[in-house]
Each structure stands twice: as structure tokens, then as C-alpha cells.
């Protein structure tokens, strides 16, 4: 992939940067600014080179039209704080405001365009509609830098089509993410242990199948574990369950045995009467969840078990929390895994999304992990062996 160095002298050039600024908001308050902070080094490097930096990104899932709750204005404000410099904000992307704001930039200035997904062309499946929007974006710039790793698995106007229209390069964040993922897929240091959580098995079908050929050990927690427990013949009460995936999971368990891959499941769970922080809850054996309860976290014995199965690892990939970490009574399993990684000598990769948010929410030092990814879905698809269109386009 081409790098920013390959773009030559950028002084006075308008550089469109596709960042991933899709942060969680509580109203207009950013509750986790990790992705914004991750975008700063590339933006600052372009500023230092004298470029006129035009940042574009999405937030949430608006339906191709403006929605106040998905405005990037709070994000632009936070970016300015992190840069220690004013950041101009355009109230649209390719309209009058966008063009005027970009025209007003001086060398080293930064602007943020309004949410890309307020335009239907950004996510359109129609090549012509998507291309027309990309044409408008490309008119705002002289070069393009792809630095939003969290969207490189999407065939979208600002990810793929703009790169086909402008001199382009990978930003530092994308380059770093790809380098880390290569360490997980090309001769990883062993034992290679994978920790999978989150709510649904169906979200991770491809990556589980692929990891059965590369990982030495897979630890399963989160809501997805109840489909594994049910596949083993255990009752799971009112816990999250994907009935349609039971045969698939049985196949995974059989395949793991045949390949010598160790699958580690919880021995106990925290089972509650309701999905609420103040719900009555108890620790119960994983094979004896009461019919009127739902599992919301792995239990303390499981936390110790998982930690012991991580202790000798040389490489760890973790994607998905062990429970509903946002609710304190059900955060301890996720905390146990995070602490085990902090205590380990392994090269540990936290695979973006909720896992990265959990690390920050629970107060861990991000520097204690080998790498915290900004792209959960993109990381999973890379590990699944899929072709990511936002990376492929940077090779041409």
C-alpha cells in the first residue's frame, strides 16, 4: 500500500482524510473518544506537512438524510481540543457549507465535514449513485488518505470510490492495524489464544471457522456462549440463544476436537431475573441455569479459568465482552479477561468495538495491551480471510 510519503509535497494541497469517528454519544456528550484520539496522529502529520486537511467520517446509522442526533459537530469540537487548534465544521458534506469551509482553509488548517451518511450515495449499493457522491467528495480535494480502519470492510463512496478518483495513500492508523493483523495471521507466536464474546454466534461464524485452523485455544464467553452450552445439551433458561445456529456450533465443537483446538467454555455464570443492574442475580453452574433466569456474565470461577488459559499465551486476540459490562454487577468477567491480558507477557490485541470500549470503561491503561484496534468488524473480516475492499483499493 502507498503511504503518505508517496504523495509527495503536500504543502497547500487539500487532503481528504477518511477517518473513523463513529463514537458513542449520550445526547451531545461523547462517552468514549478512543476513535477520535486514534485519528489524531495522521491528521497532525498532514498538518505538519502544510496540507489543508478535510476530515470526513460517519456517525451512527442515519438513513441517508440529516438527523441532529447523528451530527459530527461534537466530534469536531473534541478533535479541536485534542489537536490544540481550531477545527472548522461544515454543516453538510458536499453542499455550499462544505465547499465554503474547504475554500477557507489555510495551510495546516483542519475542517470536519458533516456526517457522510446524511447522503444516500455514501452507502448506496448502486455504483452510479455511489460514484456520483464520490465525484463530489473528490472535487473537494487534491489527494485522499484512508485512515478509518473501522470501515475498510465496507464498499462505500468515501472508502473505495474516492480512492479511485484521487491520488491516494493509507494513513498511519490503517497501516498499523494491518501490520498487527498480519502478526495474527502469518505465523503467530504460540500458544495463540483467541477470546470471543459479544452477543451472537452468527456475527462470528466465518471467523470461528477460520480460527479453528489457526488458533491453539478458543475461550468463549458473552451472550454467544449460551448457544454453545445448549449445543452441549445444557439448558440455558431465558439466556440469549440462537436456535438456528445449534447444528453449526456442534460442528465447530466436533471440528475443534478433530484438529486438537481447545475450546474453553465457562463453568459458572451470573444469572439474573432481568436485564437490569438492580435485578436479583446469583452465580450458578453453567450447566444448571434456572429456567426463569438469564445469564449476563461469566462467573468468578470462569474468570479464573479463563485467566489460567491465557497465562501461557504468546499471542492473544480478544473480541467481545464476557458479559454486560456496562452494568456493574455483570462487568466482572470482562474485567477478569482484561486483567489477565495486562498480567500476561503475550502480544495482546483487543479487537475493537465493545471490547475496546470495555477496556476504557473499566479503567484499564490502554498502553498495557499490545494493540487496541479501532475496527471490530473489519478485524473479524480480516481474520476470516475476506477481501476488504477499502484495503484492496489502496494497492492499486
N, C-alpha and C positions, 0 to 999 in steps of 0.2 A: 504494500500500500504506500502511496505517496504521503509524505509528511509536510508540515508547514514549511520546512526549509526548502522543499521542492517548488514552492510557489514564488520564490524569488523575493525581490524587494517589494514590500507591502506598504511602504510609506505613501499615504494619500489614497490608497486603494480601499474600496468598500468591500469588506469581507462579511459575507452572510454565514453565521455560525448556527448550526442546528444543535442546540443544547437540549438536555433533558431536565426540565424544571417542573416536572409533574409532582409537586409536593402536596402533602396533606394540609388542608385548611380547616380551621374551626371558625366559620364566618370569614373574616378577612385576616385572621391570625394564623400564621404558619406554625404548625405544631412540630415539624421536623424539617430542618433546612439542609439536610445532608446532601441532597442532589444539587442544590444551589452552590454550596461550598465546593462540591466536586467539579463544578463548571468553571470556577474562578481561574485556575491556573492557565487554561488555554486562552480565555478571554484576556487575562492580564498579559500573556505573552504577545498576543496580537496588538494590544495597546502599546506595549513597549516597542513593537516594530513600527509604530506610527500608522497602523491601519485604522480605518473608520469602521468600528465593529457593530454589526447589526445582528442582534441575537433573536432567533425565532425558536418557539417551543410550543408545546400544548399543555393543557391542564385539564384533567378530568375527561369526561366523555360527553361534551355538548353535541347536539345533533345538527351540526352544520350551520348554526345560527348563534348570534351573541346571547350569552346568559351571564348576568352580573356575577353570579356565584363562581363562575369559572374564569373571571378576569385575571390576567397576569400582573395587574398593577401592584398588588402586594409583593409579588416576586421581584419585580423590577426595583422596588424600594429596598428590599433586603439585599439584592445584588449590589446596589449602590453602596450600602453600608459595608458590605464585605470587600468591595473594591476600594473603598475610601474615596470615591469620586462620584460626581453626579451621573445618573443614568437616565437618559431621556426615554419617555414612554409614548408609543404610538397607540392611539385608541382603535386602530384597525391594523390589518396586515399589509395589504396591497392597495389600500384606498388613499384618499387625499392625505390623511394623517400620517400614514406610513411613508409616503413619498416625501412629504414635507419634513418629517423628522430626520429621515436619512439625508436629505439635501442639506440640512442644517448642521450635520456633523463635521467637526474639525478632526485633524489627525489625532489619534489616541482617544477619541470620544467613543462612548458606548450608548447604544439605543436598544430597547426591547420592543419588539412588535407584539401586538395583542395576539391572543390565543389562535394558533393556526387552525384549530378545529372549529372555529367560528365560520370557516369557509368550507362548503361541501366538497370542493375539489381536493382538499388535503387527504381525505381518506377514501375518495371515490374508487370504486372498482373499475370504472370506465377510464381507459387510458387517455382518451381525448380530454375528458373533463379534468382529470388529474394533471395532465400535461399543460392545459391552459392555465391552471393556477400556478404551476411551476414556472411557466413563462413569465408570469407577473412577478413572482418572487425573484427570479433571475435578473429581471430588469433593475432591481434594487442594488445589485452587487457586481463586483468585478471578479470575485473568487468565492469559493464555498469551502467551508471547513465542517466536516461531520464530527461532532463531539458528543452526540446524545446516544450513548451505547444502549440505553433502555428502549430505543425504538428501532435499532438496526435490523430487527427481525420483521419489520413492517414495510410493505411496499406502498409507501406514501409519498406524496409530492415533495415534501421537504426533506425526505430521507434519500430517495432514489432519483426522482425525476430532475430535481435541481442539479444534482451532481452530474447528470448527463448533459447539462446545458452550460456549465461553468468550469473553469479550471478548479480542480478540487483536491482535497487532502484530508487525511484523518487527523483529528485533533489528538492531543496528548492523552485524554481520558480514554478514547476508543483504543488507541494503541496499547495503553496499559492493560485494559480489560482483555484484549485479545491475547496479549503475552501471558497473562495469568491463566486464561482458559487453555492455552496450549500446554501449560505445565500440568493441567489436569487430564489432558487427553493424549499427550505424546510422552510415553514412558514416565508416568508419575512415580515419585518416590513412594516406596511401600513400607508398611501396610497403607493402602489407600482406603480411607473410611468415608462413607457418604452418610449424612444425616438428612433425612427427608421428613418434613412436616407439612403444615398447612391443612386446608380443609378437605381437598378432594383428590382421590387417586386418579381420576380422569384427567386432571390437569398435568399429571406427570407420567402418563402411560409410556410415551416414547422414551423419556429419559430413564425410567426404571429399566425398560427392556435393554437399552444400550449399556447402562451401568452394570448390568449383570455380566457383561463381557469384559468390564474393566476394573470394577471395584473389588476389593477383598472382603468388605464388610459393609452392610447397609443397615442403619438404625432408622426405624420408622416410628414417628410419633404424630402428634396433631390429630385433626379430625379424620385424616385418611386411615389412621391405624385401625379404626373400628371395622372397616371393610376387610382388613387383614385378619382381625380377630374372628369376625363372622365366617370368613373363608376357612378358618381352622375349626369351625363348629361351635364357637362360643356365642352366647347371647350377649347383646350389646345394649339392651334396654332401649332408651329413646335417643341414643347417640346418633350422630351423623353417620349415615350408611348409604352406600351406592350399590344397591342390589344388582344392578346390571353389570357391575364390574367383578362380581364374586368369582366367576369362572376365570377371568383374566388374572386375578390375584392368585388363585390356586395354581395357575400356570406359572406365575412368577416364582412361587414358593417351590414348585417342582423343579423348575429350571435352576434355581439357586442351589438346590441340593445336588443336582447333577454336575454343576460347574464348580462346586466347592466354595460358593459365596455364602458367607454367614449373614443371615437375616436376623436382626435383633429387634424383638418387639417388647413393649412394656410388660412388666409383671404386675403392676398395680396402676390404677387410675384414680383421679379425683372425680367423683361422680356427684352431680348436683341435681336438685329438684327443678331448677330452671336456669335459663341462660341469663344470669344476673349476678352482680358482685355480692349481693346480700342473700343469695339463695342458700338454703341449707345444703351442706356438702360433706362428704366423707371420703376417706381413702378406702378403696375396695380392691380385691384381687381383679386382675384384668379378665379373668375367665368367670367372674361372678358379679357382673354389673347388674344391680337390681332393675327389674322391668320398668319401674317408674322413675329411673334416673338417667341422666345423660352425662357421658364423660366429657370433661372440659380441660383436662390436663393429664399428663403422665404423673404418676405418684412419686413419692420420695425414694422408694426402693428402685424404681425405674431410673430416676435421675442418677442414683449412684451406679446402677448397672451401666447406663449409657456412658457415664464418666469413665468407668473402668475399661470400656471397649474403645474409648478414644485415647486412653493414656499412652498406648504404644504406637499410635499412628505417626506416620511421617508426612502424610498428605490428608487433608480433610476438606470436603466440600459440604457446606450446610445450606439447605434451602427449605425454609418453612418453620414457623414456631412449633413448639411442642404442645402448646395449649393456647387458651385465650389470654395472651399475655397482657392485654390492655386492662384486664380485670385482675386486681392484685391477688385474690385467692387462687387464681389459675395461671399465675405467672412463674411459678417456682420451677417447673420442668424446663421451660425455656432458659431461665436463669442458670440452671444446673448445666445445661449444654454449653452455654456461653462461657461459664466459668471454667468448664473442662477444657475448652479451647484456649482460654487465656493461660491456663496452667500447663498446657501441652507445649512440647517443642516442635510440633508439626507445623508445616506450612498450611495455614488455615484460610479458607476462602468462604466468606459469608455471602451467599448468593442473592443479594439484593432484595427488593420488595419488603415484605413483612419481617424477614429475618434481620435486615439492616436496621429497620425501624425499631425492632425489639432490642437490639444491641444498644441503641442510643437511648431508648425509653427507659431501659433498666439501668442506665448509668454506667455502662462499661466504657473504658477508654478505647476508642477506635484503633489507636496505634498498637494495641495489644494483639490484634489479629493480623494475619499475613496480608489480607486484602478484603475490603468490603466493596462488593460490586454495586453499581448503580442500576443494574438491569436484571431483575429476576427472570422475567420471561425470556429475554434474549440469552441469558446464561444457560437456561434449561434447554433452549433450542440448539445452542451451540454444542452442549454436551450430548444432545440427542443425535448429533451428526447432521443436522439440517443445514441447508444453504441459507445464509442470511443475506437478503437482497441488499441491505444497507452496507454490508461489507463487500459483497461481490462487486458493486458498482465502483468502489474505491480502488479496485485492482485494474481498472481499465482507463 
